[in-house]
Amino acid sequence: MFPALLLALREGLEAALVIGILLGTLRQIRRNDLRPAVWQGLLAALLVALGAGGLLYALSLPLEGAAEKIYEGVTMLLAASVLTWMIFWMQHHAASLKESLATKVR
């Protein structure tokens, strides 16, 4: 449970960083009219994440024994793969992320 909490905290901090960059850029270029779109995007992302989590949880409920263990293992490997890919992607794009977001907003 604790490792999952740490991962969720780290992902939340990364998301907050991106949201902060977007809102800061909007303020700098005086495009406050676009701020609601950022918050709507955040809400949509939260709803999709909760829906996907709920679906994965619902799919795991009827499983028992070996099938449950296999499902958990595959889910953990998939999550680890996505996180590993994101880490490498962030390392590769971190330097240009702020400028890229600012350019897209303008």
Secondary structure by P-SEA (a helix, b strand, c coil): caaaaaaaaaaaaaaaaaaaaaaaaaaaaccccaaaaaaaaaaaaaaaaaaaaaaaaaaacccccaaaaaaaaaaaaaaaaaaaaaaaaaaacccaaaaaaaaaac
